[in-house]
């Protein structure tokens, strides 16, 4: 382990997290029935990885500035993937609107919204519903990054 990086951020992206990302992606790929192109599926994989990492970060309740900045930069790096997947999702029949409304979340309520949406995301088996939940989770990450960015 590197001494210049807080130990908590080194736990993000471990093999256990990568296995979870791959399992989620495989289940979404299997249930997608060819709904997305290959580049869109690659972007979906990015959003899944960033969301799993962010969920783990929230569970650490880490106070290191380095870790928060790492998560913010990771979220910002995923914006292009998010917009790509959002556009692809919106073309699907029976796509649902987001349940996350930018201006209605307080700093404290977004954490509760993330936790409940993540739990629902992990239980969901329908591709369209799971994709909508994933996009809503990433929107919550964007809110976190925007509020906590220095």
C-alpha positions, 0 to 999 in steps of 0.5 A: 500500500502506498503511504501517501494515499489514505488507506480508505481510498485504497479499499475502493476498486478492490477485486471484490468491488470489481467482481460486483461491477462485473456481476451487475454488468453481466446481469444487465447485459443478459436482461438488456435484450440488445437494447444498447449498442456496444459503446453504450454498454461500455458506458454503462459499465463505467457508470456501474463501476463508479456507482459501486465505488461511490456506494462503498465510499459512502459506507466508509464515512471517510473524512479525508479530503483526498478521498472526497476529491478522488470520488468527485473527480471520478464522478466528473470523469463519468459525465460523458458516459452518463449522458450517453447512457441517458440518451440511449435509455430515453430511446427505449420503449417504456423508459421512465422519468427520473425520480431525482429532481435537482432542486428538491434534495437537501444535503442530508436527504441525498444520502438517504435517497442514494442508500434506498435507490442503491438497495432497490437497484441491487434487487431489481431484475428488469433492465429498464427499471435497473437502468433508470435506478442507475441513472438516478444514482449517478445523478445523486453522485453529481449532486454530491460532487457539485455540493462538496467540490472545492 
